[in-house]
Amino acid sequence: VHPNVSQGCQGGCATCSDYNGCLSCKPRLFFVLERIGMKQIGVCLSSCPSGYYGTRYPDINKCAKCKADCDTCFTRNFCTKCKSGFYLYSGKCLEKCPDGLEANNHTMECTSIVHCEASEWSPWSPCTKKGKTCGFKRGNEVRVREIVQHPSARGNPCPATSESRKCIVQRKRCQKEGKGKKNREEKRKKSNKDESKETRQESKGRAARRQNREQRENNNKTQPKKRKAPNKEQNLAPIDTAH
């Protein structure tokens, strides 16, 4: 063992040096060189830092550097995240996306262009004019549709979601809801009033007839009965015509 090599190392190092840090790592750890000014120090990590990818060998596990435009990578030739100003596409970092693709500034990736999609038209609405369906001959009818897929930045824009056209209908008179309702209410009140009046009159009539009947009965009870006058013809004596 070299005099500068120590066996009692810290931080996951299997062997280390006072000047160079870790020289080898314990099993399953990755060895990587970190630059501190003009000096490189060996460290042992459980996973490779940003800008590096790990490779495993029988004698040592090492972290190798990704390409300059790559922030994280799976291998040197396959990037998983690009540095600022580059867009990821099929493991590569590009300044400009290929034809047929567009740059997504949110994910920093090249994605497919998405065009707008709309649903089928709805049936035409009833013919109306100023919100009414009566009192006119010429009006308008409307149909609508919904957007089912919004476009991406370079996709085709969405079409109109509503259409209107002229329509002709048979003119019909509008029923005045408010006035008709008021008239019906007045008729009902008048009818109830008339019925109440008739009921009161009938009650008064029955009371008057009952009172008259009772008055006659009382009069009959208080007045004496009149005797019948004798028949004059029966009381006259027969005239003697013999003399």
C-alpha positions in Angstrom: 0.0 0.0 0.0 1.3 3.5 -0.9 2.2 5.5 2.1 -0.4 8.2 1.1 -3.2 5.6 1.0 -5.3 5.2 4.1 -7.6 2.4 5.0 -9.6 4.3 7.6 -11.6 6.5 5.3 -14.9 8.3 5.8 -17.9 9.0 3.6 -18.2 5.7 1.8 -14.6 5.5 0.6 -12.9 2.1 0.6 -9.4 3.7 0.1 -8.5 7.3 0.2 -5.7 9.8 0.1 -5.1 13.0 2.1 -4.5 14.9 -1.1 -6.9 13.2 -3.6 -9.8 12.1 -1.4 -11.4 8.9 -2.2 -9.5 6.5 -4.4 -12.0 3.7 -4.4 -15.6 3.2 -3.1 -17.4 0.7 -1.1 -19.7 -1.7 -3.0 -22.7 -0.2 -4.9 -21.4 3.4 -4.5 -20.4 5.5 -7.5 -16.9 7.1 -7.8 -16.8 10.6 -9.2 -14.2 13.4 -9.4 -15.3 16.8 -8.2 -13.2 19.8 -9.2 -12.4 22.3 -6.5 -10.5 25.1 -8.1 -7.5 23.6 -9.8 -7.8 20.4 -7.8 -9.9 17.3 -8.3 -11.1 15.3 -5.3 -12.6 11.8 -5.5 -16.0 11.3 -3.7 -18.2 8.2 -3.4 -22.0 8.8 -3.9 -25.1 6.6 -3.9 -26.2 8.2 -7.2 -24.5 10.3 -9.8 -25.1 14.1 -9.6 -26.7 16.3 -12.3 -24.8 16.3 -15.5 -23.4 12.8 -15.0 -24.5 9.2 -15.7 -23.5 6.0 -13.9 -21.7 3.0 -15.3 -21.0 -0.2 -13.4 -17.9 -2.3 -13.8 -16.7 -5.4 -12.0 -14.0 -3.5 -10.2 -15.6 0.0 -9.8 -18.7 2.0 -10.4 -18.0 5.3 -12.0 -19.9 8.5 -12.9 -19.2 9.8 -16.4 -20.1 13.3 -17.6 -23.1 13.9 -20.0 -22.7 16.0 -23.1 -22.4 19.8 -22.7 -26.0 20.5 -23.7 -27.5 17.8 -21.5 -28.5 18.4 -17.9 -29.2 14.7 -17.0 -28.6 11.7 -19.1 -29.1 7.9 -19.2 -26.0 7.3 -21.3 -23.6 9.7 -23.0 -25.7 9.5 -26.2 -29.2 9.6 -24.5 -30.2 12.7 -22.7 -33.2 12.8 -20.3 -33.2 16.6 -19.6 -31.6 19.4 -21.5 -30.0 22.6 -20.3 -31.7 26.0 -20.7 -32.1 27.0 -24.4 -32.3 23.4 -25.7 -35.4 21.2 -26.4 -35.3 17.4 -25.8 -36.3 15.1 -28.6 -35.5 11.4 -28.8 -32.7 11.6 -26.2 -31.0 14.6 -28.0 -30.9 18.2 -27.1 -31.8 20.5 -30.0 -31.9 24.3 -30.4 -34.7 24.0 -32.9 -37.4 21.3 -33.2 -37.7 19.3 -36.5 -40.4 19.9 -39.0 -43.8 18.7 -37.9 -43.0 19.3 -34.2 -43.2 22.4 -32.0 -41.2 23.5 -29.0 -43.0 23.2 -25.7 -41.5 25.9 -23.4 -43.1 24.4 -20.3 -41.5 20.9 -20.6 -38.6 22.1 -22.9 -39.4 19.2 -25.3 -40.3 18.9 -28.9 -43.9 17.7 -29.2 -46.4 16.9 -31.9 -48.5 19.8 -33.3 -52.1 19.5 -32.1 -54.9 20.9 -34.2 -58.3 22.1 -32.9 -61.2 19.7 -33.1 -64.9 20.6 -32.8 -68.0 18.5 -32.2 -70.9 18.0 -34.6 -73.4 20.8 -35.0 -76.5 20.7 -32.8 -80.0 20.8 -34.3 -81.3 24.3 -35.3 -83.1 26.1 -32.5 -86.7 27.3 -32.8 -87.2 30.4 -34.9 -87.1 33.5 -32.6 -87.0 37.2 -32.8 -85.8 39.4 -29.9 -86.1 36.4 -27.6 -89.7 35.6 -28.6 -91.2 32.8 -30.6 -94.5 34.6 -31.5 -95.7 37.9 -33.0 -93.4 37.8 -36.1 -93.1 36.2 -39.5 -89.3 36.5 -40.1 -86.8 35.6 -37.4 -83.5 33.8 -36.8 -82.5 30.3 -35.8 -79.2 29.2 -34.2 -77.1 26.1 -33.9 -74.0 25.5 -31.8 -71.1 23.1 -31.4 -68.4 22.5 -28.7 -64.6 22.5 -28.8 -63.4 19.0 -27.9 -59.7 19.5 -28.5 -57.9 22.9 -28.1 -54.9 23.5 -30.4 -51.3 23.7 -29.5 -49.2 26.9 -30.2 -48.7 26.0 -33.9 -52.0 24.1 -34.4 -54.9 25.1 -36.6 -57.2 27.6 -34.8 -60.7 26.6 -33.7 -63.6 27.4 -36.0 -66.8 29.3 -35.0 -68.9 27.6 -32.4 -72.2 29.1 -33.4 -74.1 29.9 -36.6 -77.3 31.9 -37.3 -79.6 32.0 -40.3 -82.9 33.6 -41.3 -86.1 31.7 -40.9 -89.8 32.2 -41.8 -92.7 31.0 -39.7 -96.4 31.3 -39.7 -97.3 34.4 -37.7 -99.1 33.7 -34.4 -100.4 36.2 -31.8 -98.5 36.3 -28.6 -100.6 35.7 -25.5 -100.1 38.5 -23.0 -99.2 36.5 -20.0 -99.3 39.3 -17.5 -102.5 40.9 -18.7 -104.3 37.5 -19.2 -103.3 36.5 -15.8 -104.5 39.7 -14.3 -107.9 39.5 -16.2 -108.3 35.9 -15.0 -107.6 37.0 -11.4 -110.1 39.9 -11.7 -112.8 37.6 -13.1 -112.2 35.1 -10.3 -112.5 37.8 -7.7 -115.6 39.2 -9.4 -117.1 35.7 -9.6 -116.4 35.1 -5.9 -117.8 38.5 -5.1 -121.0 37.8 -7.1 -121.4 34.4 -5.5 -121.0 36.0 -2.0 -123.5 38.7 -2.9 -126.1 36.1 -4.1 -125.4 34.0 -1.0 -126.1 37.0 1.2 -129.3 38.0 -0.7 -130.6 34.4 -0.5 -129.8 34.4 3.2 -131.6 37.7 3.7 -134.6 36.4 1.6 -134.8 33.2 3.7 -134.6 35.2 6.9 -137.3 37.6 5.7 -139.7 34.8 4.7 -139.1 33.0 8.0 -139.8 36.2 9.9 -143.0 36.8 7.9 -144.2 33.3 8.5 -143.5 33.6 12.2 -145.3 36.9 12.4 -148.4 35.4 10.7 -148.3 32.5 13.1 -148.2 34.8 16.1 -151.0 37.0 14.7 -153.2 33.9 14.3 -152.6 32.9 17.8 -153.5 36.2 19.4 -156.6 37.2 17.4 -160.0 35.5 18.2 -161.7 33.5 15.6 -164.5 35.2 13.7 -168.0 33.6 13.8 -169.6 33.0 10.5 -172.6 35.2 9.8 -175.9 33.4 9.5 -177.4 33.0 6.1 -180.0 35.7 5.7 -182.0 33.6 3.3 -182.2 30.8 5.8 -183.4 33.2 8.7 -186.2 34.8 6.8 -189.7 33.5 7.6 -191.8 32.3 4.7 -194.3 34.9 3.5 -197.9 33.9 3.6 -199.5 34.7 0.3 -203.0 33.3 1.2 -204.3 36.6 2.4 
